[in-house]
Amino acid sequence: MQVNELADYLKTAKPMLLDVREPWEFETCQITGSINIPMGQIPQHVDRIQDNGECIVICHHGVRSAQVIRFLQHHGCENLINLEGGVDAWARQVDPDMPLY
């Protein structure tokens, strides 16, 4: 999903926004409503993610989130969507007041 699509989608939907970046990255900037579970902690939270329905997975540029999606799919999770370009693209295209790093 592209960032502009997500911005429009969030006007009517309430998916889980799963940010898999490290805590310092999440503290620097985040998409409102996101929860932070760092990539290394995902294995301990598979059930929580699996039981939550639709889930948009977010990272800095979209690479880690794609890896997390592959891991979660391997463990039976469905309804997973990668945010292409991650928070960097969000800051550049949707929220220009968001800090970049």
Secondary structure by P-SEA (a helix, b strand, c coil): ccaaaaaaaaccccccccccccaaaaaacccccbbbbccccccccaaaaaaccbbbbbccccaaaaaaaaaaaaacccccccccccaaaaaaccccccccc
